[in-house]
């Protein structure tokens, strides 16, 4: 149940992280923090059944991916500031009174695209401190990194809290309690933030929330996919070790595809940003391969 609580907190925090860092970088950083902390904890909880010589280089690759993620974000901020500065200087030189202002066709990566994107966001990140975004990222990553070790403890009872002869909880029973606590905490936190929002978001109400179904179907689908993925991760962890099962953190590769190809993140960025982004993804892929290769067999 404690694992479900920290997962729910991490999920809610990640909604804010995406507004500050974008889907591409936020996913890699949080997943890498999960692996660096959670995988090490699971390795020792599982009595070292995973191959350390392969596992820990993989964890190192995740750590490098985290560092590169921060550098990518900083480089992208510089690129965006340059775009907005150039746009502002061009805009101030136009003779709007005589109608000489050209009609803009909004393209991903342009300054006007960034401005329009900020207007559409429910969470406004423009002008806010980068430190806030990175702090929330670390908080989300740490929250996520704890739920798998807690699930591991619940199913395998490494500290012998059960009386001798009492059967351990099965993965499916543990997953039930895990999901129930995650669901309850999500309801409580969301109701609190409706009436007491953070980051200068507008107040709302439970009535308004229940009456607004715009995009709610996608949200429900996301929750089902998250739960399904968690269940498979726990089943794999019980079979091959929870440290190796953290290979599920490959999810940012899909998120990066969505962010770059479909959402236009990092379009028209500098060569430096593209090089850093590519390096981050290469390290991330290498880490995933090493974690898969480190899998063992539970006795």
KOLSEKOL-755039 format. One record per residue (C-alpha): residue number from 0; residue in three letters; x, y, z. Coordinates in Angstrom, 2 decimals. Example, Ala and Ser with C-alpha at 12.3 -4.5 7.8 and 13.67 -1.06 7.14 Angstrom:
> 0 ALA 12.30 -4.50 7.80
> 1 SER 13.67 -1.06 7.14
//
This chain:
> 0 UNK 0.00 0.00 0.00
> 1 UNK 2.93 2.34 0.72
> 2 UNK 4.22 1.55 -2.76
> 3 UNK 0.90 2.62 -4.26
> 4 UNK 1.03 5.89 -2.33
> 5 UNK 4.48 6.92 -3.61
> 6 UNK 3.54 5.89 -7.17
> 7 UNK 0.45 8.10 -7.03
> 8 UNK 2.51 11.04 -5.74
> 9 UNK 5.10 10.46 -8.47
> 10 UNK 2.46 10.31 -11.19
> 11 UNK 0.91 13.60 -10.11
> 12 UNK 4.33 15.27 -9.85
> 13 UNK 5.22 14.15 -13.36
> 14 UNK 2.27 16.14 -14.78
> 15 UNK 4.03 19.31 -13.60
> 16 UNK 7.45 18.07 -14.72
> 17 UNK 6.27 17.75 -18.35
> 18 UNK 5.23 21.40 -18.39
> 19 UNK 8.69 22.53 -17.26
> 20 UNK 11.00 20.14 -19.12
> 21 UNK 8.94 18.69 -21.96
> 22 UNK 8.01 15.06 -22.50
> 23 UNK 11.34 14.03 -24.03
> 24 UNK 13.78 15.09 -21.31
> 25 UNK 11.42 14.70 -18.32
> 26 UNK 10.80 11.02 -19.06
> 27 UNK 14.49 10.18 -19.38
> 28 UNK 15.50 12.03 -16.20
> 29 UNK 12.77 10.57 -13.99
> 30 UNK 13.27 7.04 -15.35
> 31 UNK 17.02 7.28 -14.87
> 32 UNK 16.57 8.40 -11.25
> 33 UNK 14.25 5.41 -10.75
> 34 UNK 16.92 3.04 -12.02
> 35 UNK 19.84 4.63 -10.18
> 36 UNK 18.02 4.43 -6.82
> 37 UNK 15.39 1.71 -7.23
> 38 UNK 17.52 -0.80 -9.13
> 39 UNK 20.33 -0.65 -6.58
> 40 UNK 17.84 -1.20 -3.74
> 41 UNK 16.20 -4.10 -5.58
> 42 UNK 19.58 -5.70 -6.34
> 43 UNK 20.37 -6.06 -2.64
> 44 UNK 16.78 -6.94 -1.66
> 45 UNK 16.82 -9.78 -4.23
> 46 UNK 19.97 -11.25 -2.66
> 47 UNK 22.09 -10.20 -5.66
> 48 UNK 20.50 -12.61 -8.15
> 49 UNK 21.21 -10.20 -11.01
> 50 UNK 24.64 -10.12 -12.67
> 51 UNK 26.42 -7.20 -10.98
> 52 UNK 29.11 -6.86 -13.68
> 53 UNK 26.39 -6.13 -16.23
> 54 UNK 23.79 -4.46 -14.01
> 55 UNK 25.91 -1.69 -12.53
> 56 UNK 27.42 -0.48 -15.83
> 57 UNK 23.80 -0.22 -16.97
> 58 UNK 22.96 1.85 -13.89
> 59 UNK 25.99 4.02 -14.71
> 60 UNK 24.66 4.60 -18.21
> 61 UNK 21.35 5.71 -16.71
> 62 UNK 23.21 8.15 -14.45
> 63 UNK 25.06 9.62 -17.44
> 64 UNK 21.70 9.92 -19.23
> 65 UNK 20.39 11.97 -16.26
> 66 UNK 23.34 14.36 -16.46
> 67 UNK 22.95 14.71 -20.23
> 68 UNK 19.23 15.34 -19.74
> 69 UNK 19.94 18.36 -17.56
> 70 UNK 22.43 19.71 -20.11
> 71 UNK 19.93 19.16 -22.96
> 72 UNK 17.29 21.09 -21.03
> 73 UNK 19.67 24.00 -20.36
> 74 UNK 20.77 24.08 -24.01
> 75 UNK 17.15 24.05 -25.21
> 76 UNK 16.27 26.94 -22.88
> 77 UNK 19.08 28.99 -24.44
> 78 UNK 17.80 28.12 -27.93
> 79 UNK 14.21 29.11 -27.06
> 80 UNK 15.32 32.39 -25.47
> 81 UNK 17.24 33.23 -28.64
> 82 UNK 14.17 32.48 -30.79
> 83 UNK 11.91 34.63 -28.64
> 84 UNK 14.44 37.47 -28.55
> 85 UNK 14.76 37.48 -32.35
> 86 UNK 10.98 37.33 -32.72
> 87 UNK 10.50 40.26 -30.33
> 88 UNK 13.03 42.41 -32.22
> 89 UNK 11.39 41.56 -35.56
> 90 UNK 7.91 42.22 -34.17
> 91 UNK 8.86 45.65 -32.82
> 92 UNK 10.20 46.70 -36.23
> 93 UNK 6.98 45.94 -38.11
> 94 UNK 4.60 48.68 -39.18
> 95 UNK 1.34 47.21 -37.90
> 96 UNK -0.61 50.42 -38.66
> 97 UNK 0.05 50.13 -42.41
> 98 UNK -0.70 46.43 -42.48
> 99 UNK 2.82 45.32 -43.36
> 100 UNK 2.83 42.57 -40.78
> 101 UNK 3.00 39.22 -42.64
> 102 UNK 0.66 36.40 -41.76
> 103 UNK 2.50 33.73 -39.79
> 104 UNK 2.08 30.08 -40.60
> 105 UNK 2.78 28.42 -37.28
> 106 UNK 5.50 25.78 -37.56
> 107 UNK 6.87 23.61 -34.76
> 108 UNK 10.01 25.04 -33.21
> 109 UNK 9.37 28.66 -34.17
> 110 UNK 9.02 31.48 -31.66
> 111 UNK 5.31 31.96 -32.35
> 112 UNK 4.82 28.20 -31.90
> 113 UNK 6.42 28.45 -28.43
> 114 UNK 4.19 31.40 -27.53
> 115 UNK 1.01 29.67 -28.72
> 116 UNK 2.00 26.46 -26.93
> 117 UNK 2.42 28.33 -23.66
> 118 UNK -1.06 29.87 -24.06
> 119 UNK -2.64 26.41 -24.46
> 120 UNK -0.93 24.84 -21.47
> 121 UNK -2.90 24.50 -18.26
> 122 UNK 0.38 24.74 -16.32
> 123 UNK 2.28 27.89 -17.25
> 124 UNK 6.04 27.27 -17.03
> 125 UNK 7.28 30.29 -18.97
> 126 UNK 9.15 32.78 -16.80
> 127 UNK 9.37 30.42 -13.84
> 128 UNK 12.66 29.35 -12.31
> 129 UNK 14.35 26.35 -13.89
> 130 UNK 15.18 25.22 -10.36
> 131 UNK 11.46 24.66 -9.66
> 132 UNK 11.16 22.31 -12.64
> 133 UNK 14.31 20.38 -11.74
> 134 UNK 13.28 20.15 -8.08
> 135 UNK 9.89 18.67 -9.05
> 136 UNK 11.69 16.30 -11.43
> 137 UNK 13.91 14.98 -8.65
> 138 UNK 10.92 14.65 -6.31
> 139 UNK 8.97 12.69 -8.93
> 140 UNK 11.97 10.47 -9.69
> 141 UNK 12.60 9.67 -6.03
> 142 UNK 8.90 8.92 -5.46
> 143 UNK 8.86 6.58 -8.45
> 144 UNK 12.11 4.89 -7.39
> 145 UNK 10.66 3.68 -4.07
> 146 UNK 7.48 1.90 -5.20
> 147 UNK 9.21 -1.13 -6.80
> 148 UNK 11.45 -1.92 -3.76
> 149 UNK 8.39 -1.60 -1.50
> 150 UNK 6.49 -4.05 -3.70
> 151 UNK 9.53 -6.35 -3.58
> 152 UNK 9.48 -6.26 0.23
> 153 UNK 5.75 -6.95 0.33
> 154 UNK 6.00 -10.09 -1.81
> 155 UNK 9.30 -11.55 -0.55
> 156 UNK 9.44 -10.42 3.11
> 157 UNK 13.22 -10.00 3.20
> 158 UNK 13.12 -8.72 6.80
> 159 UNK 11.07 -11.70 8.04
> 160 UNK 8.16 -9.72 9.46
> 161 UNK 5.80 -12.67 8.93
> 162 UNK 5.63 -15.49 11.44
> 163 UNK 7.27 -18.75 10.41
> 164 UNK 4.97 -20.86 8.26
> 165 UNK 2.86 -17.92 7.07
> 166 UNK 2.79 -17.78 3.26
> 167 UNK 4.07 -14.69 1.50
> 168 UNK 1.68 -12.47 -0.41
> 169 UNK 1.41 -13.41 -4.07
> 170 UNK 2.20 -10.84 -6.75
> 171 UNK -1.50 -10.56 -7.59
> 172 UNK -2.66 -10.00 -4.00
> 173 UNK 0.09 -7.43 -3.46
> 174 UNK -0.84 -5.71 -6.71
> 175 UNK -4.46 -5.43 -5.55
> 176 UNK -3.55 -3.56 -2.35
> 177 UNK -0.97 -1.53 -4.27
> 178 UNK -3.60 -0.41 -6.81
> 179 UNK -6.26 0.38 -4.20
> 180 UNK -3.96 2.68 -2.22
> 181 UNK -2.72 4.36 -5.42
> 182 UNK -6.33 5.03 -6.46
> 183 UNK -7.40 6.45 -3.08
> 184 UNK -4.39 8.77 -2.78
> 185 UNK -4.91 10.01 -6.35
> 186 UNK -8.50 11.00 -5.50
> 187 UNK -7.46 12.79 -2.29
> 188 UNK -4.57 14.70 -3.89
> 189 UNK -6.57 15.75 -6.94
> 190 UNK -9.44 17.09 -4.83
> 191 UNK -6.96 19.07 -2.68
> 192 UNK -5.30 20.60 -5.76
> 193 UNK -8.69 21.50 -7.27
> 194 UNK -9.40 23.84 -4.35
> 195 UNK -5.80 24.72 -3.43
> 196 UNK -3.79 24.74 -6.70
> 197 UNK -0.07 25.43 -6.87
> 198 UNK 2.08 27.39 -9.37
> 199 UNK -0.63 30.08 -9.70
> 200 UNK -3.11 27.76 -11.41
> 201 UNK -6.79 28.78 -11.28
> 202 UNK -9.03 27.27 -8.63
> 203 UNK -11.69 24.78 -9.62
> 204 UNK -14.25 22.53 -7.92
> 205 UNK -15.26 18.89 -7.80
> 206 UNK -18.49 19.74 -9.63
> 207 UNK -16.58 21.41 -12.48
> 208 UNK -14.16 18.49 -12.62
> 209 UNK -16.94 15.91 -12.92
> 210 UNK -18.68 17.98 -15.58
> 211 UNK -15.62 18.41 -17.81
> 212 UNK -15.03 15.34 -20.00
> 213 UNK -12.75 17.04 -22.50
> 214 UNK -9.82 14.62 -22.83
> 215 UNK -11.03 12.46 -19.94
> 216 UNK -11.14 9.36 -22.15
> 217 UNK -7.42 9.67 -22.89
> 218 UNK -6.73 10.10 -19.18
> 219 UNK -8.63 6.90 -18.35
> 220 UNK -6.77 5.04 -21.09
> 221 UNK -3.45 6.30 -19.71
> 222 UNK -4.39 5.00 -16.25
> 223 UNK -5.31 1.57 -17.61
> 224 UNK -2.03 1.32 -19.54
> 225 UNK -0.06 2.42 -16.48
> 226 UNK -1.74 -0.21 -14.30
> 227 UNK -1.27 -2.93 -16.90
> 228 UNK 2.41 -2.03 -17.28
> 229 UNK 2.95 -2.05 -13.52
> 230 UNK 1.38 -5.48 -13.20
> 231 UNK 3.64 -6.94 -15.89
> 232 UNK 6.69 -5.30 -14.28
> 233 UNK 5.92 -6.93 -10.93
> 234 UNK 5.34 -10.33 -12.50
> 235 UNK 8.69 -10.06 -14.30
> 236 UNK 10.40 -8.90 -11.12
> 237 UNK 9.20 -11.94 -9.19
> 238 UNK 10.52 -14.23 -11.94
> 239 UNK 13.82 -12.63 -12.99
> 240 UNK 14.61 -10.11 -10.25
> 241 UNK 13.13 -6.67 -9.67
> 242 UNK 16.41 -4.96 -10.62
> 243 UNK 16.25 -6.39 -14.15
> 244 UNK 12.50 -5.69 -14.33
> 245 UNK 13.33 -1.99 -14.11
> 246 UNK 14.10 -2.35 -17.83
> 247 UNK 10.45 -1.25 -18.13
> 248 UNK 11.91 2.25 -17.77
> 249 UNK 12.47 2.05 -21.53
> 250 UNK 9.17 3.94 -21.66
> 251 UNK 10.86 7.34 -22.27
> 252 UNK 12.00 6.09 -25.68
> 253 UNK 8.34 6.03 -26.69
> 254 UNK 7.74 9.33 -24.90
> 255 UNK 10.66 10.90 -26.75
> 256 UNK 9.15 9.78 -30.04
> 257 UNK 5.87 11.43 -29.11
> 258 UNK 7.64 14.57 -27.90
> 259 UNK 9.92 15.08 -30.88
> 260 UNK 7.93 13.70 -33.82
> 261 UNK 4.34 14.50 -32.82
> 262 UNK 4.59 17.42 -30.35
> 263 UNK 7.40 19.32 -32.07
> 264 UNK 9.79 19.43 -29.10
> 265 UNK 13.34 20.47 -30.07
> 266 UNK 12.34 21.45 -33.60
> 267 UNK 14.67 24.09 -35.05
> 268 UNK 17.05 23.75 -32.11
> 269 UNK 20.81 24.23 -32.34
> 270 UNK 23.22 21.51 -33.45
> 271 UNK 24.57 21.45 -29.90
> 272 UNK 21.12 20.58 -28.51
> 273 UNK 20.58 17.88 -31.15
> 274 UNK 24.00 16.35 -30.40
> 275 UNK 23.29 16.30 -26.67
> 276 UNK 19.81 14.86 -27.20
> 277 UNK 21.20 12.10 -29.41
> 278 UNK 23.93 11.30 -26.86
> 279 UNK 21.35 11.10 -24.08
> 280 UNK 19.22 8.63 -26.05
> 281 UNK 22.26 6.49 -26.97
> 282 UNK 23.25 6.19 -23.30
> 283 UNK 19.66 5.42 -22.40
> 284 UNK 19.41 2.61 -24.99
> 285 UNK 22.75 1.16 -23.81
> 286 UNK 21.45 1.16 -20.23
> 287 UNK 18.26 -0.67 -21.24
> 288 UNK 20.25 -3.39 -23.04
> 289 UNK 22.55 -3.91 -20.05
> 290 UNK 19.65 -4.17 -17.61
> 291 UNK 18.01 -6.80 -19.80
> 292 UNK 21.26 -8.77 -19.97
> 293 UNK 21.66 -8.73 -16.18
> 294 UNK 18.49 -10.73 -15.45
> 295 UNK 18.77 -13.76 -13.17
> 296 UNK 16.47 -16.51 -11.85
> 297 UNK 14.81 -16.41 -8.44
> 298 UNK 15.32 -19.60 -6.42
//
